[in-house]
């Protein structure tokens, strides 16, 4: 399986580790440090799945999600977060095609990325 993954997180050590993990699963792994960079990458490249933190400076994962969904309504998102998932799920209750995974569950993230890419590639 090959597809393009976009990782959005403001922690460079985490994004580097995730890129290393997914380089064998995905054709391309794009990295964005913030929501604005992520939107630019989505505008320039075919992305099959977005893996994002929920809380980031300047644009939260939720804001990114809602902005992207205006033009890419079926693009799968995985919120990989260290914060409680109950409030995230409440904010996302009207949307589909997303998953919330609490850090540091890398196995769950890998499985979900594979599933989402298989369905959108």
PDB file as gemmi writes it, atoms N, CA and C in Angstrom:
CRYST1    1.000    1.000    1.000  90.00  90.00  90.00 P 1                      
ATOM      1  N   UNK A   1       0.837  -1.177   0.000  1.00  0.00           N  
ATOM      2  CA  UNK A   1       0.000   0.000   0.000  1.00  0.00           C  
ATOM      3  C   UNK A   1       0.880   1.238   0.000  1.00  0.00           C  
ATOM      4  N   UNK A   2       0.546   2.160  -0.855  1.00  0.00           N  
ATOM      5  CA  UNK A   2       1.248   3.436  -0.877  1.00  0.00           C  
ATOM      6  C   UNK A   2       0.215   4.539  -0.916  1.00  0.00           C  
ATOM      7  N   UNK A   3       0.518   5.631  -0.314  1.00  0.00           N  
ATOM      8  CA  UNK A   3      -0.344   6.797  -0.288  1.00  0.00           C  
ATOM      9  C   UNK A   3       0.425   7.910   0.385  1.00  0.00           C  
ATOM     10  N   UNK A   4      -0.135   9.082   0.407  1.00  0.00           N  
ATOM     11  CA  UNK A   4       0.537  10.241   0.973  1.00  0.00           C  
ATOM     12  C   UNK A   4      -0.059  10.613   2.319  1.00  0.00           C  
ATOM     13  N   UNK A   5       0.817  10.773   3.292  1.00  0.00           N  
ATOM     14  CA  UNK A   5       0.433  11.129   4.653  1.00  0.00           C  
ATOM     15  C   UNK A   5       0.966  12.509   4.973  1.00  0.00           C  
ATOM     16  N   UNK A   6       0.145  13.321   5.620  1.00  0.00           N  
ATOM     17  CA  UNK A   6       0.570  14.625   6.123  1.00  0.00           C  
ATOM     18  C   UNK A   6       0.554  14.575   7.640  1.00  0.00           C  
ATOM     19  N   UNK A   7       1.697  14.858   8.254  1.00  0.00           N  
ATOM     20  CA  UNK A   7       1.827  14.905   9.709  1.00  0.00           C  
ATOM     21  C   UNK A   7       1.923  16.367  10.117  1.00  0.00           C  
ATOM     22  N   UNK A   8       1.047  16.781  11.041  1.00  0.00           N  
ATOM     23  CA  UNK A   8       1.025  18.172  11.495  1.00  0.00           C  
ATOM     24  C   UNK A   8       1.221  18.193  13.002  1.00  0.00           C  
ATOM     25  N   UNK A   9       2.348  18.720  13.427  1.00  0.00           N  
ATOM     26  CA  UNK A   9       2.644  18.808  14.863  1.00  0.00           C  
ATOM     27  C   UNK A   9       3.738  19.839  15.052  1.00  0.00           C  
ATOM     28  N   UNK A  10       3.706  20.532  16.183  1.00  0.00           N  
ATOM     29  CA  UNK A  10       4.705  21.556  16.466  1.00  0.00           C  
ATOM     30  C   UNK A  10       5.901  21.013  17.241  1.00  0.00           C  
ATOM     31  N   UNK A  11       6.004  19.697  17.403  1.00  0.00           N  
ATOM     32  CA  UNK A  11       7.136  19.072  18.094  1.00  0.00           C  
ATOM     33  C   UNK A  11       8.010  18.347  17.070  1.00  0.00           C  
ATOM     34  N   UNK A  12       9.138  18.950  16.661  1.00  0.00           N  
ATOM     35  CA  UNK A  12       9.979  18.366  15.613  1.00  0.00           C  
ATOM     36  C   UNK A  12      10.490  16.953  15.929  1.00  0.00           C  
ATOM     37  N   UNK A  13      10.779  16.662  17.166  1.00  0.00           N  
ATOM     38  CA  UNK A  13      11.253  15.317  17.493  1.00  0.00           C  
ATOM     39  C   UNK A  13      10.168  14.276  17.211  1.00  0.00           C  
ATOM     40  N   UNK A  14       8.937  14.609  17.513  1.00  0.00           N  
ATOM     41  CA  UNK A  14       7.827  13.695  17.248  1.00  0.00           C  
ATOM     42  C   UNK A  14       7.597  13.538  15.751  1.00  0.00           C  
ATOM     43  N   UNK A  15       7.580  14.636  15.013  1.00  0.00           N  
ATOM     44  CA  UNK A  15       7.336  14.533  13.575  1.00  0.00           C  
ATOM     45  C   UNK A  15       8.451  13.752  12.881  1.00  0.00           C  
ATOM     46  N   UNK A  16       9.691  13.935  13.314  1.00  0.00           N  
ATOM     47  CA  UNK A  16      10.799  13.169  12.737  1.00  0.00           C  
ATOM     48  C   UNK A  16      10.631  11.679  13.007  1.00  0.00           C  
ATOM     49  N   UNK A  17      10.235  11.340  14.224  1.00  0.00           N  
ATOM     50  CA  UNK A  17      10.018   9.930  14.578  1.00  0.00           C  
ATOM     51  C   UNK A  17       8.872   9.334  13.769  1.00  0.00           C  
ATOM     52  N   UNK A  18       7.779  10.064  13.653  1.00  0.00           N  
ATOM     53  CA  UNK A  18       6.635   9.573  12.897  1.00  0.00           C  
ATOM     54  C   UNK A  18       6.965   9.428  11.414  1.00  0.00           C  
ATOM     55  N   UNK A  19       7.715  10.374  10.878  1.00  0.00           N  
ATOM     56  CA  UNK A  19       8.117  10.277   9.475  1.00  0.00           C  
ATOM     57  C   UNK A  19       8.957   9.017   9.257  1.00  0.00           C  
ATOM     58  N   UNK A  20       9.859   8.725  10.168  1.00  0.00           N  
ATOM     59  CA  UNK A  20      10.684   7.529  10.082  1.00  0.00           C  
ATOM     60  C   UNK A  20       9.809   6.264  10.095  1.00  0.00           C  
ATOM     61  N   UNK A  21       8.834   6.234  10.982  1.00  0.00           N  
ATOM     62  CA  UNK A  21       7.947   5.075  11.102  1.00  0.00           C  
ATOM     63  C   UNK A  21       7.126   4.869   9.826  1.00  0.00           C  
ATOM     64  N   UNK A  22       6.598   5.940   9.266  1.00  0.00           N  
ATOM     65  CA  UNK A  22       5.678   5.830   8.142  1.00  0.00           C  
ATOM     66  C   UNK A  22       6.358   5.827   6.777  1.00  0.00           C  
ATOM     67  N   UNK A  23       7.644   5.998   6.704  1.00  0.00           N  
ATOM     68  CA  UNK A  23       8.321   6.044   5.411  1.00  0.00           C  
ATOM     69  C   UNK A  23       8.197   4.737   4.644  1.00  0.00           C  
ATOM     70  N   UNK A  24       7.998   3.622   5.344  1.00  0.00           N  
ATOM     71  CA  UNK A  24       7.847   2.329   4.682  1.00  0.00           C  
ATOM     72  C   UNK A  24       6.395   2.047   4.294  1.00  0.00           C  
ATOM     73  N   UNK A  25       5.473   2.714   4.917  1.00  0.00           N  
ATOM     74  CA  UNK A  25       4.051   2.485   4.690  1.00  0.00           C  
ATOM     75  C   UNK A  25       3.514   3.400   3.598  1.00  0.00           C  
ATOM     76  N   UNK A  26       4.024   4.614   3.541  1.00  0.00           N  
ATOM     77  CA  UNK A  26       3.476   5.640   2.661  1.00  0.00           C  
ATOM     78  C   UNK A  26       4.451   5.980   1.537  1.00  0.00           C  
ATOM     79  N   UNK A  27       3.883   6.407   0.434  1.00  0.00           N  
ATOM     80  CA  UNK A  27       4.707   6.844  -0.688  1.00  0.00           C  
ATOM     81  C   UNK A  27       5.442   8.131  -0.326  1.00  0.00           C  
ATOM     82  N   UNK A  28       4.697   9.080   0.229  1.00  0.00           N  
ATOM     83  CA  UNK A  28       5.266  10.357   0.664  1.00  0.00           C  
ATOM     84  C   UNK A  28       4.745  10.679   2.057  1.00  0.00           C  
ATOM     85  N   UNK A  29       5.631  11.230   2.879  1.00  0.00           N  
ATOM     86  CA  UNK A  29       5.239  11.714   4.200  1.00  0.00           C  
ATOM     87  C   UNK A  29       5.611  13.191   4.244  1.00  0.00           C  
ATOM     88  N   UNK A  30       4.596  14.034   4.285  1.00  0.00           N  
ATOM     89  CA  UNK A  30       4.802  15.471   4.364  1.00  0.00           C  
ATOM     90  C   UNK A  30       4.717  15.902   5.820  1.00  0.00           C  
ATOM     91  N   UNK A  31       5.505  16.913   6.181  1.00  0.00           N  
ATOM     92  CA  UNK A  31       5.527  17.436   7.547  1.00  0.00           C  
ATOM     93  C   UNK A  31       5.137  18.904   7.530  1.00  0.00           C  
ATOM     94  N   UNK A  32       4.243  19.276   8.439  1.00  0.00           N  
ATOM     95  CA  UNK A  32       3.879  20.681   8.639  1.00  0.00           C  
ATOM     96  C   UNK A  32       3.986  20.978  10.125  1.00  0.00           C  
ATOM     97  N   UNK A  33       4.569  22.111  10.448  1.00  0.00           N  
ATOM     98  CA  UNK A  33       4.728  22.510  11.851  1.00  0.00           C  
ATOM     99  C   UNK A  33       3.494  23.212  12.389  1.00  0.00           C  
ATOM    100  N   UNK A  34       2.591  23.608  11.498  1.00  0.00           N  
ATOM    101  CA  UNK A  34       1.399  24.327  11.938  1.00  0.00           C  
ATOM    102  C   UNK A  34       0.287  24.164  10.900  1.00  0.00           C  
ATOM    103  N   UNK A  35      -0.877  24.640  11.236  1.00  0.00           N  
ATOM    104  CA  UNK A  35      -2.034  24.498  10.370  1.00  0.00           C  
ATOM    105  C   UNK A  35      -1.912  25.216   9.041  1.00  0.00           C  
ATOM    106  N   UNK A  36      -1.324  26.397   9.048  1.00  0.00           N  
ATOM    107  CA  UNK A  36      -1.168  27.149   7.796  1.00  0.00           C  
ATOM    108  C   UNK A  36      -0.281  26.402   6.809  1.00  0.00           C  
ATOM    109  N   UNK A  37       0.825  25.837   7.298  1.00  0.00           N  
ATOM    110  CA  UNK A  37       1.699  25.042   6.434  1.00  0.00           C  
ATOM    111  C   UNK A  37       0.965  23.799   5.925  1.00  0.00           C  
ATOM    112  N   UNK A  38       0.151  23.193   6.783  1.00  0.00           N  
ATOM    113  CA  UNK A  38      -0.615  22.010   6.392  1.00  0.00           C  
ATOM    114  C   UNK A  38      -1.586  22.338   5.259  1.00  0.00           C  
ATOM    115  N   UNK A  39      -2.272  23.452   5.365  1.00  0.00           N  
ATOM    116  CA  UNK A  39      -3.215  23.860   4.323  1.00  0.00           C  
ATOM    117  C   UNK A  39      -2.487  24.072   2.998  1.00  0.00           C  
ATOM    118  N   UNK A  40      -1.303  24.673   3.058  1.00  0.00           N  
ATOM    119  CA  UNK A  40      -0.514  24.879   1.835  1.00  0.00           C  
ATOM    120  C   UNK A  40      -0.114  23.542   1.208  1.00  0.00           C  
ATOM    121  N   UNK A  41       0.305  22.585   2.018  1.00  0.00           N  
ATOM    122  CA  UNK A  41       0.699  21.273   1.503  1.00  0.00           C  
ATOM    123  C   UNK A  41      -0.497  20.572   0.867  1.00  0.00           C  
ATOM    124  N   UNK A  42      -1.648  20.627   1.520  1.00  0.00           N  
ATOM    125  CA  UNK A  42      -2.858  20.008   0.969  1.00  0.00           C  
ATOM    126  C   UNK A  42      -3.242  20.659  -0.360  1.00  0.00           C  
ATOM    127  N   UNK A  43      -2.988  21.939  -0.486  1.00  0.00           N  
ATOM    128  CA  UNK A  43      -3.279  22.639  -1.740  1.00  0.00           C  
ATOM    129  C   UNK A  43      -2.332  22.272  -2.870  1.00  0.00           C  
ATOM    130  N   UNK A  44      -1.134  21.804  -2.526  1.00  0.00           N  
ATOM    131  CA  UNK A  44      -0.113  21.504  -3.536  1.00  0.00           C  
ATOM    132  C   UNK A  44       0.039  20.021  -3.849  1.00  0.00           C  
ATOM    133  N   UNK A  45      -0.395  19.150  -2.948  1.00  0.00           N  
ATOM    134  CA  UNK A  45      -0.152  17.714  -3.097  1.00  0.00           C  
ATOM    135  C   UNK A  45      -1.428  16.919  -2.819  1.00  0.00           C  
ATOM    136  N   UNK A  46      -1.503  15.746  -3.396  1.00  0.00           N  
ATOM    137  CA  UNK A  46      -2.589  14.814  -3.076  1.00  0.00           C  
ATOM    138  C   UNK A  46      -2.247  14.179  -1.730  1.00  0.00           C  
ATOM    139  N   UNK A  47      -3.088  14.392  -0.748  1.00  0.00           N  
ATOM    140  CA  UNK A  47      -2.896  13.830   0.589  1.00  0.00           C  
ATOM    141  C   UNK A  47      -4.030  12.843   0.840  1.00  0.00           C  
ATOM    142  N   UNK A  48      -3.686  11.651   1.327  1.00  0.00           N  
ATOM    143  CA  UNK A  48      -4.675  10.609   1.557  1.00  0.00           C  
ATOM    144  C   UNK A  48      -5.095  10.498   3.019  1.00  0.00           C  
ATOM    145  N   UNK A  49      -4.303  11.094   3.917  1.00  0.00           N  
ATOM    146  CA  UNK A  49      -4.611  11.043   5.348  1.00  0.00           C  
ATOM    147  C   UNK A  49      -3.817  12.139   6.051  1.00  0.00           C  
ATOM    148  N   UNK A  50      -4.433  12.759   7.058  1.00  0.00           N  
ATOM    149  CA  UNK A  50      -3.764  13.777   7.874  1.00  0.00           C  
ATOM    150  C   UNK A  50      -3.684  13.256   9.303  1.00  0.00           C  
ATOM    151  N   UNK A  51      -2.481  13.269   9.845  1.00  0.00           N  
ATOM    152  CA  UNK A  51      -2.225  12.898  11.236  1.00  0.00           C  
ATOM    153  C   UNK A  51      -1.817  14.187  11.938  1.00  0.00           C  
ATOM    154  N   UNK A  52      -2.639  14.653  12.878  1.00  0.00           N  
ATOM    155  CA  UNK A  52      -2.377  15.958  13.484  1.00  0.00           C  
ATOM    156  C   UNK A  52      -2.539  15.934  14.996  1.00  0.00           C  
ATOM    157  N   UNK A  53      -1.791  16.797  15.634  1.00  0.00           N  
ATOM    158  CA  UNK A  53      -1.989  17.055  17.051  1.00  0.00           C  
ATOM    159  C   UNK A  53      -3.261  17.886  17.162  1.00  0.00           C  
ATOM    160  N   UNK A  54      -3.843  17.901  18.337  1.00  0.00           N  
ATOM    161  CA  UNK A  54      -5.056  18.681  18.536  1.00  0.00           C  
ATOM    162  C   UNK A  54      -4.720  20.091  18.993  1.00  0.00           C  
ATOM    163  N   UNK A  55      -3.798  20.206  19.939  1.00  0.00           N  
ATOM    164  CA  UNK A  55      -3.444  21.522  20.464  1.00  0.00           C  
ATOM    165  C   UNK A  55      -2.096  21.960  19.913  1.00  0.00           C  
ATOM    166  N   UNK A  56      -2.147  23.042  19.136  1.00  0.00           N  
ATOM    167  CA  UNK A  56      -0.948  23.634  18.554  1.00  0.00           C  
ATOM    168  C   UNK A  56      -1.109  25.149  18.596  1.00  0.00           C  
ATOM    169  N   UNK A  57      -0.006  25.871  18.612  1.00  0.00           N  
ATOM    170  CA  UNK A  57      -0.109  27.333  18.604  1.00  0.00           C  
ATOM    171  C   UNK A  57      -0.628  27.844  17.257  1.00  0.00           C  
ATOM    172  N   UNK A  58      -1.290  28.923  17.276  1.00  0.00           N  
ATOM    173  CA  UNK A  58      -1.843  29.691  16.151  1.00  0.00           C  
ATOM    174  C   UNK A  58      -3.037  29.038  15.457  1.00  0.00           C  
ATOM    175  N   UNK A  59      -3.074  27.728  15.313  1.00  0.00           N  
ATOM    176  CA  UNK A  59      -4.230  27.056  14.714  1.00  0.00           C  
ATOM    177  C   UNK A  59      -4.320  25.662  15.317  1.00  0.00           C  
ATOM    178  N   UNK A  60      -5.389  25.373  15.994  1.00  0.00           N  
ATOM    179  CA  UNK A  60      -5.551  24.056  16.611  1.00  0.00           C  
ATOM    180  C   UNK A  60      -5.837  22.999  15.541  1.00  0.00           C  
ATOM    181  N   UNK A  61      -5.719  21.757  15.920  1.00  0.00           N  
ATOM    182  CA  UNK A  61      -6.076  20.667  15.018  1.00  0.00           C  
ATOM    183  C   UNK A  61      -7.527  20.740  14.598  1.00  0.00           C  
ATOM    184  N   UNK A  62      -8.396  21.161  15.513  1.00  0.00           N  
ATOM    185  CA  UNK A  62      -9.818  21.315  15.193  1.00  0.00           C  
ATOM    186  C   UNK A  62     -10.024  22.405  14.144  1.00  0.00           C  
ATOM    187  N   UNK A  63      -9.367  23.542  14.303  1.00  0.00           N  
ATOM    188  CA  UNK A  63      -9.467  24.621  13.319  1.00  0.00           C  
ATOM    189  C   UNK A  63      -8.942  24.165  11.958  1.00  0.00           C  
ATOM    190  N   UNK A  64      -7.837  23.439  11.964  1.00  0.00           N  
ATOM    191  CA  UNK A  64      -7.282  22.893  10.728  1.00  0.00           C  
ATOM    192  C   UNK A  64      -8.302  21.967  10.066  1.00  0.00           C  
ATOM    193  N   UNK A  65      -8.842  21.057  10.845  1.00  0.00           N  
ATOM    194  CA  UNK A  65      -9.823  20.092  10.360  1.00  0.00           C  
ATOM    195  C   UNK A  65     -11.012  20.795   9.705  1.00  0.00           C  
ATOM    196  N   UNK A  66     -11.590  21.755  10.410  1.00  0.00           N  
ATOM    197  CA  UNK A  66     -12.764  22.465   9.895  1.00  0.00           C  
ATOM    198  C   UNK A  66     -12.436  23.270   8.643  1.00  0.00           C  
ATOM    199  N   UNK A  67     -11.251  23.850   8.584  1.00  0.00           N  
ATOM    200  CA  UNK A  67     -10.836  24.611   7.400  1.00  0.00           C  
ATOM    201  C   UNK A  67     -10.651  23.685   6.201  1.00  0.00           C  
ATOM    202  N   UNK A  68      -9.971  22.573   6.408  1.00  0.00           N  
ATOM    203  CA  UNK A  68      -9.723  21.633   5.313  1.00  0.00           C  
ATOM    204  C   UNK A  68     -11.014  20.999   4.833  1.00  0.00           C  
ATOM    205  N   UNK A  69     -11.909  20.707   5.736  1.00  0.00           N  
ATOM    206  CA  UNK A  69     -13.175  20.053   5.368  1.00  0.00           C  
ATOM    207  C   UNK A  69     -14.047  20.928   4.459  1.00  0.00           C  
ATOM    208  N   UNK A  70     -13.796  22.215   4.406  1.00  0.00           N  
ATOM    209  CA  UNK A  70     -14.559  23.089   3.506  1.00  0.00           C  
ATOM    210  C   UNK A  70     -14.269  22.769   2.041  1.00  0.00           C  
ATOM    211  N   UNK A  71     -13.064  22.283   1.754  1.00  0.00           N  
ATOM    212  CA  UNK A  71     -12.679  21.981   0.374  1.00  0.00           C  
ATOM    213  C   UNK A  71     -12.377  20.503   0.137  1.00  0.00           C  
ATOM    214  N   UNK A  72     -12.094  19.760   1.186  1.00  0.00           N  
ATOM    215  CA  UNK A  72     -11.765  18.334   1.092  1.00  0.00           C  
ATOM    216  C   UNK A  72     -12.600  17.585   2.128  1.00  0.00           C  
ATOM    217  N   UNK A  73     -13.885  17.452   1.835  1.00  0.00           N  
ATOM    218  CA  UNK A  73     -14.819  16.957   2.844  1.00  0.00           C  
ATOM    219  C   UNK A  73     -14.652  15.486   3.205  1.00  0.00           C  
ATOM    220  N   UNK A  74     -13.920  14.717   2.417  1.00  0.00           N  
ATOM    221  CA  UNK A  74     -13.752  13.291   2.719  1.00  0.00           C  
ATOM    222  C   UNK A  74     -12.343  12.934   3.182  1.00  0.00           C  
ATOM    223  N   UNK A  75     -11.454  13.908   3.271  1.00  0.00           N  
ATOM    224  CA  UNK A  75     -10.075  13.625   3.673  1.00  0.00           C  
ATOM    225  C   UNK A  75     -10.034  13.124   5.112  1.00  0.00           C  
ATOM    226  N   UNK A  76      -9.513  11.905   5.330  1.00  0.00           N  
ATOM    227  CA  UNK A  76      -9.475  11.357   6.693  1.00  0.00           C  
ATOM    228  C   UNK A  76      -8.461  12.087   7.582  1.00  0.00           C  
ATOM    229  N   UNK A  77      -8.851  12.292   8.824  1.00  0.00           N  
ATOM    230  CA  UNK A  77      -7.998  12.917   9.829  1.00  0.00           C  
ATOM    231  C   UNK A  77      -7.827  11.966  11.005  1.00  0.00           C  
ATOM    232  N   UNK A  78      -6.617  11.938  11.540  1.00  0.00           N  
ATOM    233  CA  UNK A  78      -6.349  11.256  12.802  1.00  0.00           C  
ATOM    234  C   UNK A  78      -5.803  12.308  13.758  1.00  0.00           C  
ATOM    235  N   UNK A  79      -6.504  12.503  14.858  1.00  0.00           N  
ATOM    236  CA  UNK A  79      -6.034  13.406  15.904  1.00  0.00           C  
ATOM    237  C   UNK A  79      -5.225  12.566  16.876  1.00  0.00           C  
ATOM    238  N   UNK A  80      -3.920  12.808  16.919  1.00  0.00           N  
ATOM    239  CA  UNK A  80      -2.998  12.078  17.786  1.00  0.00           C  
ATOM    240  C   UNK A  80      -2.622  13.051  18.890  1.00  0.00           C  
ATOM    241  N   UNK A  81      -3.231  12.876  20.053  1.00  0.00           N  
ATOM    242  CA  UNK A  81      -3.157  13.929  21.057  1.00  0.00           C  
ATOM    243  C   UNK A  81      -2.880  13.394  22.452  1.00  0.00           C  
ATOM    244  N   UNK A  82      -2.286  14.214  23.257  1.00  0.00           N  
ATOM    245  CA  UNK A  82      -2.066  13.885  24.656  1.00  0.00           C  
ATOM    246  C   UNK A  82      -3.158  14.442  25.547  1.00  0.00           C  
ATOM    247  N   UNK A  83      -4.149  15.073  24.957  1.00  0.00           N  
ATOM    248  CA  UNK A  83      -5.236  15.694  25.708  1.00  0.00           C  
ATOM    249  C   UNK A  83      -6.473  14.816  25.662  1.00  0.00           C  
ATOM    250  N   UNK A  84      -7.357  15.019  26.583  1.00  0.00           N  
ATOM    251  CA  UNK A  84      -8.566  14.206  26.694  1.00  0.00           C  
ATOM    252  C   UNK A  84      -9.373  14.136  25.419  1.00  0.00           C  
ATOM    253  N   UNK A  85      -9.856  12.971  25.102  1.00  0.00           N  
ATOM    254  CA  UNK A  85     -10.584  12.791  23.849  1.00  0.00           C  
ATOM    255  C   UNK A  85     -12.068  13.132  23.962  1.00  0.00           C  
ATOM    256  N   UNK A  86     -12.619  13.217  25.166  1.00  0.00           N  
ATOM    257  CA  UNK A  86     -14.050  13.512  25.321  1.00  0.00           C  
ATOM    258  C   UNK A  86     -14.405  14.882  24.748  1.00  0.00           C  
ATOM    259  N   UNK A  87     -13.632  15.897  25.058  1.00  0.00           N  
ATOM    260  CA  UNK A  87     -13.954  17.235  24.541  1.00  0.00           C  
ATOM    261  C   UNK A  87     -13.720  17.300  23.038  1.00  0.00           C  
ATOM    262  N   UNK A  88     -12.720  16.579  22.540  1.00  0.00           N  
ATOM    263  CA  UNK A  88     -12.461  16.544  21.102  1.00  0.00           C  
ATOM    264  C   UNK A  88     -13.649  15.903  20.388  1.00  0.00           C  
ATOM    265  N   UNK A  89     -14.103  14.781  20.911  1.00  0.00           N  
ATOM    266  CA  UNK A  89     -15.233  14.089  20.292  1.00  0.00           C  
ATOM    267  C   UNK A  89     -16.485  14.958  20.300  1.00  0.00           C  
ATOM    268  N   UNK A  90     -16.675  15.723  21.356  1.00  0.00           N  
ATOM    269  CA  UNK A  90     -17.814  16.626  21.420  1.00  0.00           C  
ATOM    270  C   UNK A  90     -17.725  17.674  20.299  1.00  0.00           C  
ATOM    271  N   UNK A  91     -16.528  18.236  20.098  1.00  0.00           N  
ATOM    272  CA  UNK A  91     -16.336  19.245  19.052  1.00  0.00           C  
ATOM    273  C   UNK A  91     -16.504  18.675  17.646  1.00  0.00           C  
ATOM    274  N   UNK A  92     -16.295  17.370  17.502  1.00  0.00           N  
ATOM    275  CA  UNK A  92     -16.324  16.736  16.187  1.00  0.00           C  
ATOM    276  C   UNK A  92     -17.588  15.929  15.924  1.00  0.00           C  
ATOM    277  N   UNK A  93     -18.557  16.018  16.778  1.00  0.00           N  
ATOM    278  CA  UNK A  93     -19.731  15.141  16.723  1.00  0.00           C  
ATOM    279  C   UNK A  93     -20.503  15.209  15.411  1.00  0.00           C  
ATOM    280  N   UNK A  94     -20.414  16.313  14.677  1.00  0.00           N  
ATOM    281  CA  UNK A  94     -21.158  16.450  13.436  1.00  0.00           C  
ATOM    282  C   UNK A  94     -20.365  16.014  12.198  1.00  0.00           C  
ATOM    283  N   UNK A  95     -19.152  15.524  12.403  1.00  0.00           N  
ATOM    284  CA  UNK A  95     -18.285  15.155  11.290  1.00  0.00           C  
ATOM    285  C   UNK A  95     -18.089  13.643  11.222  1.00  0.00           C  
ATOM    286  N   UNK A  96     -17.585  13.185  10.076  1.00  0.00           N  
ATOM    287  CA  UNK A  96     -17.265  11.776   9.874  1.00  0.00           C  
ATOM    288  C   UNK A  96     -15.839  11.660   9.360  1.00  0.00           C  
ATOM    289  N   UNK A  97     -15.360  10.428   9.287  1.00  0.00           N  
ATOM    290  CA  UNK A  97     -14.075  10.111   8.682  1.00  0.00           C  
ATOM    291  C   UNK A  97     -12.890  10.704   9.457  1.00  0.00           C  
ATOM    292  N   UNK A  98     -12.913  10.499  10.756  1.00  0.00           N  
ATOM    293  CA  UNK A  98     -11.811  10.921  11.613  1.00  0.00           C  
ATOM    294  C   UNK A  98     -11.663   9.896  12.732  1.00  0.00           C  
ATOM    295  N   UNK A  99     -10.530   9.967  13.403  1.00  0.00           N  
ATOM    296  CA  UNK A  99     -10.256   9.105  14.550  1.00  0.00           C  
ATOM    297  C   UNK A  99      -9.472   9.926  15.565  1.00  0.00           C  
ATOM    298  N   UNK A 100      -9.702   9.675  16.838  1.00  0.00           N  
ATOM    299  CA  UNK A 100      -8.940  10.317  17.909  1.00  0.00           C  
ATOM    300  C   UNK A 100      -8.162   9.221  18.628  1.00  0.00           C  
ATOM    301  N   UNK A 101      -6.843   9.375  18.680  1.00  0.00           N  
ATOM    302  CA  UNK A 101      -5.975   8.397  19.335  1.00  0.00           C  
ATOM    303  C   UNK A 101      -5.105   9.144  20.346  1.00  0.00           C  
ATOM    304  N   UNK A 102      -5.073   8.631  21.552  1.00  0.00           N  
ATOM    305  CA  UNK A 102      -4.302   9.271  22.618  1.00  0.00           C  
ATOM    306  C   UNK A 102      -2.839   8.835  22.542  1.00  0.00           C  
ATOM    307  N   UNK A 103      -1.939   9.829  22.644  1.00  0.00           N  
ATOM    308  CA  UNK A 103      -0.499   9.542  22.663  1.00  0.00           C  
ATOM    309  C   UNK A 103      -0.195   8.698  23.888  1.00  0.00           C  
ATOM    310  N   UNK A 104       0.687   7.784  23.829  1.00  0.00           N  
ATOM    311  CA  UNK A 104       1.638   7.444  22.769  1.00  0.00           C  
ATOM    312  C   UNK A 104       1.295   6.154  22.015  1.00  0.00           C  
ATOM    313  N   UNK A 105       0.078   5.883  21.680  1.00  0.00           N  
ATOM    314  CA  UNK A 105      -0.361   4.636  21.050  1.00  0.00           C  
ATOM    315  C   UNK A 105       0.049   4.547  19.581  1.00  0.00           C  
ATOM    316  N   UNK A 106       1.317   4.326  19.321  1.00  0.00           N  
ATOM    317  CA  UNK A 106       1.823   4.293  17.949  1.00  0.00           C  
ATOM    318  C   UNK A 106       1.257   3.124  17.143  1.00  0.00           C  
ATOM    319  N   UNK A 107       1.025   1.991  17.778  1.00  0.00           N  
ATOM    320  CA  UNK A 107       0.456   0.851  17.053  1.00  0.00           C  
ATOM    321  C   UNK A 107      -0.928   1.192  16.513  1.00  0.00           C  
ATOM    322  N   UNK A 108      -1.734   1.841  17.334  1.00  0.00           N  
ATOM    323  CA  UNK A 108      -3.076   2.229  16.896  1.00  0.00           C  
ATOM    324  C   UNK A 108      -2.995   3.245  15.753  1.00  0.00           C  
ATOM    325  N   UNK A 109      -2.048   4.162  15.854  1.00  0.00           N  
ATOM    326  CA  UNK A 109      -1.881   5.176  14.807  1.00  0.00           C  
ATOM    327  C   UNK A 109      -1.492   4.500  13.497  1.00  0.00           C  
ATOM    328  N   UNK A 110      -0.544   3.580  13.542  1.00  0.00           N  
ATOM    329  CA  UNK A 110      -0.121   2.884  12.328  1.00  0.00           C  
ATOM    330  C   UNK A 110      -1.292   2.134  11.696  1.00  0.00           C  
ATOM    331  N   UNK A 111      -2.045   1.420  12.491  1.00  0.00           N  
ATOM    332  CA  UNK A 111      -3.190   0.668  11.978  1.00  0.00           C  
ATOM    333  C   UNK A 111      -4.222   1.589  11.337  1.00  0.00           C  
ATOM    334  N   UNK A 112      -4.502   2.712  11.995  1.00  0.00           N  
ATOM    335  CA  UNK A 112      -5.515   3.628  11.471  1.00  0.00           C  
ATOM    336  C   UNK A 112      -5.037   4.321  10.202  1.00  0.00           C  
ATOM    337  N   UNK A 113      -3.784   4.720  10.138  1.00  0.00           N  
ATOM    338  CA  UNK A 113      -3.244   5.327   8.921  1.00  0.00           C  
ATOM    339  C   UNK A 113      -3.379   4.344   7.761  1.00  0.00           C  
ATOM    340  N   UNK A 114      -3.007   3.099   7.988  1.00  0.00           N  
ATOM    341  CA  UNK A 114      -3.134   2.079   6.938  1.00  0.00           C  
ATOM    342  C   UNK A 114      -4.572   1.960   6.461  1.00  0.00           C  
ATOM    343  N   UNK A 115      -5.514   1.888   7.392  1.00  0.00           N  
ATOM    344  CA  UNK A 115      -6.931   1.761   7.028  1.00  0.00           C  
ATOM    345  C   UNK A 115      -7.420   2.968   6.220  1.00  0.00           C  
ATOM    346  N   UNK A 116      -7.106   4.159   6.699  1.00  0.00           N  
ATOM    347  CA  UNK A 116      -7.574   5.353   6.000  1.00  0.00           C  
ATOM    348  C   UNK A 116      -6.964   5.454   4.605  1.00  0.00           C  
ATOM    349  N   UNK A 117      -5.669   5.193   4.481  1.00  0.00           N  
ATOM    350  CA  UNK A 117      -5.019   5.305   3.174  1.00  0.00           C  
ATOM    351  C   UNK A 117      -5.559   4.254   2.213  1.00  0.00           C  
ATOM    352  N   UNK A 118      -5.786   3.066   2.682  1.00  0.00           N  
ATOM    353  CA  UNK A 118      -6.341   2.011   1.826  1.00  0.00           C  
ATOM    354  C   UNK A 118      -7.694   2.425   1.247  1.00  0.00           C  
ATOM    355  N   UNK A 119      -8.484   3.152   2.025  1.00  0.00           N  
ATOM    356  CA  UNK A 119      -9.811   3.550   1.565  1.00  0.00           C  
ATOM    357  C   UNK A 119      -9.813   4.811   0.700  1.00  0.00           C  
ATOM    358  N   UNK A 120      -8.747   5.594   0.745  1.00  0.00           N  
ATOM    359  CA  UNK A 120      -8.740   6.831  -0.027  1.00  0.00           C  
ATOM    360  C   UNK A 120      -7.748   6.828  -1.172  1.00  0.00           C  
ATOM    361  N   UNK A 121      -6.867   5.852  -1.224  1.00  0.00           N  
ATOM    362  CA  UNK A 121      -5.818   5.822  -2.267  1.00  0.00           C  
ATOM    363  C   UNK A 121      -6.341   5.279  -3.550  1.00  0.00           C  
TER     364      UNK A 121                                                      
END                                                                             
